[in-house]
Structure formats: C-alpha cells, structure tokens
Amino acid sequence: MGDHDEITTARHALGRHLAHLRKDAGHTQHSLARLVQYGRSSIANTETGRQHPERPFWTRCDQMLRTGGVLTAEYDRIADLNHRRHRSPARPRSASLTSDNAAVWWELEDTIAARRSALTTSIDDDARLAHLEDEVRQAIADNERCPPATLVARLRPLRACVDQLMAGRQHPPQRARLYTAAAHLSGLLAALALDLRAFRVAHAYAAEAFDLAHAAQQPDTQAWARAIQSLVAFYTGNHRDALAYAEDGLRHAGTGPHRIRLTINGQARALAHLGDRHGVDRAVDRAVDRAFRLLTEHPPDGQVSTSLTLGPYCPLRTAANAATAYLALGHTTDVATERGPVDVRQSRM
C-alpha cells in the first residue's frame, strides 16, 4: 500500500473511531457539534472521511468525549505520515538521527504528556478528582518557591483536566469536589497572573474562582475566593473594591480559618489606604485584635503558612501583614511595639 493510500485509510478509520466514541458517549452529531463548536456537517463529513479538520478539532473532541487523548494522538500519527510522504527521500538506515529529522521519528512531546496524564487521571472520576485536588494543593504550596511562569505552565494540563471533567456527569458530592478544586485552581491562576502583571486576566480568573465556589456551595471556598478577589483589587489600586470583597468574604467565612486572612489582608490593609486616619486606625486595631484572637481557635502547626494557604494564617504571616497596614498609616511604633517586631519582607500578600 502506498503512503497516500495508507493516509486515506487512516483518516477514514479516524472518522469511524470518532463516530463510535460519539455514540458510546450518547451524543448525536448535532449535540457533539454544539459542544465542540463546529457545524453538524463538519462532524458528519469527518466521520465519513470527506473532511480532514486540524488538530484543535480533535483535541476538543477528546475533551468533550473524555477519551484520554486517543483521537489527537491518532491525528498526530497521520500528520507524521503525511509529513514523511512530502519530505525529501529517506537517508540510509545507518544515518544518524539528528534534530533535523527527529520530528519524523518521534511523536510530539505534548502527545506523550497527554497520554501520561490520561494514565493518571482516567481510571474513574474519584481517582481523577483526587489527582486534581492533590496537584492544586501542591501548586499552592509551591507558589512562593517556584517562578510564576513555571507554575502557570505546570497548571495548563490541570485546566484541561477540569474542562474534561466538567463536560461529564458526576454524582452531587463529586460535582462539589470538582467545583471546589476548580475554584482553587482559578484562584491560584489569578494570583499568578497578578504576579506576572496580567491584571485583566487576574480579575477574570478571580471572578471565575468565586463563581465556581458559589456553584460548589462551600462557604470556606467562597471565603477563600473572595480573599483572592480582594488581593487582586488591592494590588491593582482598587482599595474600595478590595474592602468590599473582604467584607463579603468575612460574611461567608463565619468563624472559619479564612477569617484571619480576610481581616488582615483584605479589610485592614484596604482601610489603611482609604484616607480616614482616625477611623482607619480604629478599624485596623479592631481587625488586628480580632485576627489574633482567631489564632487561638486555629492553632498553627509550627510552619510558616503560604500566602494562598487553604488553612489559617500562622502568627508570623499574620503579624507581618498587620505590620503593612500600620505602616500604610505611618504608625511605625505600633509595628515595633504593640504587636512585637516583625520582618515586613514576610508580607508579600
């Protein structure tokens, strides 16, 4: 069989595979077309081999049909066959493999990575959710140790995993876990976008984090997401918005662990930047006192909490963030004596 016949046969087989997976997932051509944002005729023509869409089509089908990347992998194999058919005559077998012809021999690295991810995440929904939750928690823990751009690249496969899971059906407890993990992921991406000065993106991710937390109906997650929104608003100069987000977050937090962060990072620091010196001073003092009382209800574990922690702030981070509020008011004596000396460099957030 010639190369051209082999490619034609492979394309027809890929179309039939799409049709089989679509039917197994309970989709008509119309319903799948809506999900992947292509026309119904494109689905029909692709399934019969009359149309040959590009890679994004197959990636989207893999996501919507939860295939683990098999369609995209087969598309890449056919693309490699087509590339070999059009390249110059092959070198002898004894020729060394160089960077110029490596792409002919090997699959794309993203394809291999997608298969690895599928091995970890496609066993069942519980396993995939556990994988997602563990990866997000680890990324939050690594937030202050890894460069923002490195973490963003690391989180891209998780974002795809979230989209794939959301296209499926889960029992209500699983759905709540999925939305909670997705909220934490979007909140982390908002903070990373803020670090990278992509401010509009940061606002968008932060808003998405709260929407997901609201859908999950998890008050602690809603409070954490409001803290992210307050953080983004504060560092983009919108101090009144930062205060409003923090106060709404406190409403969701109740007596939970995120009350400390919302009180210090959101409420106290925003008030300190709003200009009413005496009113701000009273509010900051009241907020800081409340935060330190809360620490007795949520004792620390001996480690310095991360800035985006899913638990309560430790005393050191609380004190450092309180210091920045007092410094904004020009109350350096409060920083040095009332709460004890702190290193303001600890206060990134």
C-alpha angles and dihedrals in degrees: 000000000000123000092254093053091046092053093047091050091048092051092051090048091050090052091050090048089054091051091049093049092045093054092045089055091052097247130139119213088257095053094046090047090057092050096049093038096236129119121270089241089057090056092046095047093046092051091053094044096246093114128045110198122194128259098276089063092056093044090054092048090051090052096047095043094040094229099152092244100299096134094050091046091054091046089054091050091052091046089054090051090051091048091052091050092057099040126095119280113294121263120240115281090251092062113113120249109250134180089261094065100025092098089060093057104036135057119243113277090234089058092053091046090051091054091049090051090049091054089056100039110032103069094095139316095271092053092046092049091049090050091050093047093048093048093049093048091050092048091052089051090050094047094103095039102050130059111258094240091053092053093046090055090047092052097052095086089049090054089054090048090054092051091049093050093046090056089060134067124258136174112261095261091051091046091054091050091049094051091045093052090045090052091052090048093051091046091052091048089051091055091047091049088051090052089050091048094243089138100170090049090048091054091048094050091045092052090048090051092057093045090053092047089050090051089051090051090219110145094200091052091047090052091049091049092049088053089056091050090049090050093052092046092048095051092045090055098254096127097163090053090047089054093047093050091047093050092049088047089054089054089056094040098060105175093332127128096267091064089083094056094042091050096048105029100033112025104028098042094044091050090049090059097047098080109237096119099191096038091045092048092054092045094048092048091049092046094049092048090051092050094052090049089053090056089067089058092048106037115200123246095229096264128103106256118235118250092247095038119160088217133053125302116259120237093260096054091042091052093046092051092046088053092059091055092052092045090054087057092047091244099138093157090061089054094049101040117012096057099018126254116310135180106244090202087076089067107085093140 
